[in-house]
Amino acid sequence: MDDAVLFEVADGIATITLNRPDARNPVGDPDVQEGLLAALERLDTEPGIRVAILTGAGTAFSSGGNVKRMGASSAGPAARTPVQHRRHYRGGIQRLPLAFERAEVPIVAAVNGAAVGAGCDLACMCDVRIAGASARFAESFVKLGIIPGDGGAWLLPRVVGFARASEMALTGDMLNAEEALAAGLVSRVVPDAELMAAARGIAARIAANPPDAVRMTRRLLREAWNRGLDSVLELSAALQAIAHTTEDHREAMAAMREKRPPTFTGT
């Protein structure tokens, strides 16, 4: 995997780190996108991974797009045509929200600094978001005279609600960590020095549960974003039928009866 994105696994927890601190981890850059896509694919192919943490190296989570490259693509001899721009988005950054949607395991965003533009949307692609005290969030595309082309108009309202998402996207204003907490953009704020420990604590609590039940619960939550109640109930019944046949379910019930810690094997 390209060193633009680092991947480590310990105790069933994968840590994915955007590793372009010199450029503030621009998710708009192709090498970062390819590294993230490879990391997400690896999550699904290594059965020992139960949960993942996504964070950024240095002082930023992700600055979003690379403004210098963005300017070159919009003006001058290297400017793209509208058709080329469409293909660029579809074959580039728009693959990320689809890959996050398909991912099998839950992903915890540990937002360690600025999460701006596509960086804010990247955090929204994750299942759980916690922030260090220095974290900042902005759906700032409008400040550059563009729109959220990476799926942010779909993601952000589902996280913070339509009215709050509209305010963020139409003003482009920056939220600090406490404002993000009040908006529901993150579930907790911790001191910067404690961010990764807090993220690992949440990840460990997820990883302690039966892995297949966790994966099916994540899938059910994701599908429920987009479906009516009828479809969600039908899917719930189908997944529950599978869950009831697992050894982990039997182990959980036995451990409860016997008043002992369960041992889950993923079977």
C-alpha positions in Angstrom: 0.0 0.0 0.0 1.3 3.5 -0.8 2.7 5.3 2.3 0.1 8.1 1.7 -2.1 5.9 3.9 -0.7 3.7 6.7 -2.4 0.5 7.9 -1.7 -1.3 11.2 -3.6 -4.1 13.0 -3.4 -5.0 16.6 -5.9 -7.0 18.7 -8.5 -7.0 16.0 -8.4 -3.2 15.5 -7.1 -1.7 12.3 -5.7 1.8 12.4 -5.8 3.7 9.1 -3.7 6.9 9.1 -3.8 9.5 6.3 -0.1 10.1 6.0 0.4 13.3 4.1 0.9 15.7 7.1 3.0 18.1 5.0 -0.1 18.8 2.9 -2.6 18.3 5.7 -3.8 14.9 4.4 -5.7 16.1 1.3 -8.3 13.4 0.6 -8.8 15.0 -2.8 -5.3 13.8 -3.9 -5.3 10.5 -6.0 -2.6 8.8 -3.9 -4.6 9.3 -0.7 -7.8 8.1 -2.4 -6.1 5.0 -3.7 -4.5 4.3 -0.3 -7.9 4.6 1.4 -9.6 2.4 -1.1 -6.9 -0.3 -0.6 -7.3 0.0 3.2 -11.1 -0.4 3.0 -10.7 -3.5 0.8 -8.2 -4.9 3.3 -10.8 -4.5 6.1 -13.1 -6.8 4.3 -10.5 -9.5 3.3 -8.9 -10.0 6.7 -11.4 -11.8 8.9 -9.5 -11.1 12.1 -10.2 -7.3 11.8 -13.3 -6.5 13.8 -13.2 -2.6 13.8 -11.1 0.2 12.3 -10.0 3.7 13.4 -9.4 6.4 10.8 -7.2 9.4 11.7 -4.7 11.8 10.2 -1.0 12.2 10.8 0.2 15.6 12.0 -2.1 18.4 13.0 -4.9 17.8 10.6 -7.5 15.0 10.0 -7.9 16.1 6.4 -7.9 19.4 4.7 -10.1 18.1 2.0 -9.1 19.0 -1.5 -5.7 20.2 -2.7 -6.4 23.8 -3.4 -3.3 24.2 -5.7 -4.3 21.3 -7.9 -7.9 22.4 -7.8 -7.0 25.8 -9.2 -4.9 24.3 -12.0 -7.8 22.1 -13.0 -10.2 25.0 -13.3 -8.1 27.6 -15.1 -5.2 27.8 -17.5 -4.0 25.3 -20.1 -4.6 22.3 -17.7 -8.3 23.3 -17.1 -10.7 20.4 -17.4 -13.8 20.5 -19.5 -17.2 19.9 -17.8 -17.2 16.3 -19.1 -13.7 15.8 -17.8 -14.6 17.2 -14.4 -17.6 14.7 -14.2 -15.3 11.8 -15.1 -12.7 13.0 -12.6 -15.2 13.0 -9.7 -16.9 9.7 -10.7 -13.6 7.9 -11.1 -11.9 9.6 -8.2 -13.3 10.8 -4.8 -16.8 9.6 -5.4 -15.6 6.0 -5.1 -14.9 6.7 -1.4 -18.4 7.1 0.0 -19.4 4.0 -1.9 -16.5 2.0 -0.5 -17.3 3.2 3.1 -20.9 2.2 2.5 -19.9 -1.3 1.5 -17.4 -1.8 4.3 -18.1 -4.8 6.5 -16.7 -3.5 9.8 -17.5 -0.3 11.8 -15.1 2.6 11.3 -14.3 5.1 14.1 -13.1 8.5 13.0 -10.6 10.0 15.4 -10.6 13.6 14.3 -7.3 15.1 15.4 -7.5 18.5 13.8 -9.0 20.3 10.8 -11.7 18.3 8.9 -12.5 20.7 6.2 -14.6 20.3 2.9 -14.1 16.7 1.8 -12.3 16.1 5.1 -15.5 16.8 6.9 -17.4 14.6 4.6 -14.8 11.8 5.1 -15.5 11.9 8.8 -19.2 11.7 8.0 -18.5 8.5 6.0 -17.4 6.8 9.3 -19.8 5.2 11.8 -18.6 6.9 15.0 -16.8 10.2 15.2 -14.9 11.5 18.2 -12.9 14.7 18.2 -9.8 16.0 19.9 -10.2 19.4 21.5 -8.4 21.1 18.7 -10.6 19.6 15.9 -12.4 21.9 13.5 -15.1 21.1 11.0 -16.3 23.0 8.0 -18.5 22.1 4.9 -16.6 24.8 3.2 -17.0 24.2 -0.5 -19.1 27.3 -1.0 -16.2 29.4 0.1 -14.4 28.2 -3.0 -17.3 28.8 -5.3 -18.0 25.0 -5.7 -20.4 22.4 -4.2 -19.8 19.2 -2.2 -19.0 16.9 -5.2 -17.9 14.0 -3.0 -21.4 13.1 -1.6 -21.5 15.6 1.3 -25.0 16.8 0.4 -26.2 13.2 1.1 -23.9 12.5 4.1 -24.1 15.6 6.2 -27.9 15.9 6.6 -28.0 12.3 7.7 -25.5 13.1 10.5 -26.6 16.5 11.8 -30.1 17.0 10.3 -31.2 19.0 7.3 -31.3 22.5 8.9 -27.9 22.2 10.6 -26.4 20.7 7.4 -27.9 23.6 5.3 -26.4 26.2 7.7 -23.0 24.5 7.5 -23.0 24.1 3.7 -24.5 27.5 2.8 -22.3 29.5 5.1 -19.1 27.4 5.0 -18.5 28.4 8.6 -16.1 26.6 10.8 -17.3 24.7 13.9 -15.0 24.0 16.8 -15.0 20.7 18.6 -17.6 21.7 21.2 -19.9 23.2 18.5 -19.5 20.0 16.5 -20.5 18.0 19.6 -23.6 20.2 20.1 -24.6 19.7 16.5 -24.3 15.9 16.8 -21.4 15.8 14.3 -19.3 14.0 16.9 -20.3 11.9 19.9 -17.6 13.1 22.3 -14.7 15.5 22.6 -11.6 14.6 24.5 -8.2 16.3 25.1 -5.9 16.0 22.1 -3.4 13.8 24.0 -6.2 11.4 24.8 -7.8 11.1 21.4 -6.3 7.9 20.1 -6.6 6.2 23.5 -10.3 7.2 23.5 -10.8 5.9 20.0 -9.1 2.6 20.8 -11.3 2.3 23.9 -14.5 2.6 21.7 -13.0 0.3 19.1 -12.1 -2.3 21.8 -15.7 -2.2 23.1 -17.0 -2.9 19.6 -14.4 -5.6 19.0 -15.4 -7.4 22.2 -18.8 -8.2 20.7 -19.5 -11.1 18.4 -18.0 -10.1 15.0 -20.8 -11.3 12.8 -23.4 -9.6 14.9 -21.4 -6.4 14.7 -21.1 -6.6 10.9 -24.7 -7.4 10.4 -25.7 -4.5 12.8 -23.6 -2.1 10.8 -25.2 -3.3 7.6 -28.6 -2.9 9.1 -28.0 0.6 10.3 -26.6 1.6 6.9 -29.5 0.2 5.0 -32.0 1.8 7.4 -30.6 5.2 6.3 -32.1 4.7 2.9 -35.1 2.4 3.2 -38.6 2.6 4.4 -39.7 0.8 7.6 -41.2 -2.1 5.7 -37.9 -2.9 4.0 -35.9 -2.4 7.2 -38.1 -4.8 9.2 -37.8 -7.4 6.5 -34.1 -7.1 6.4 -34.0 -7.2 10.2 -35.9 -10.5 10.3 -33.5 -12.0 7.7 -30.4 -11.0 9.5 -31.8 -12.0 12.9 -32.5 -15.5 11.5 -28.8 -15.8 10.6 -27.7 -14.3 14.0 -29.7 -16.9 15.9 -27.8 -19.8 14.3 -24.3 -18.6 15.2 -22.1 -20.2 17.9 -21.4 -16.7 19.2 -25.1 -16.2 20.0 -25.1 -19.5 21.9 -21.9 -18.6 23.7 -23.4 -15.2 24.7 -26.5 -16.9 26.1 -24.5 -19.5 27.9 -22.1 -16.9 29.4 -25.1 -14.9 30.6 -26.6 -17.9 32.3 -23.3 -19.0 33.8 -22.4 -15.5 34.9 -19.0 -15.5 33.2 -17.3 -13.5 30.4 -18.1 -14.7 26.9 -15.5 -15.9 24.4 -16.5 -15.1 20.9 -14.9 -16.8 17.9 -16.7 -15.3 14.9 -18.6 -18.5 14.2 
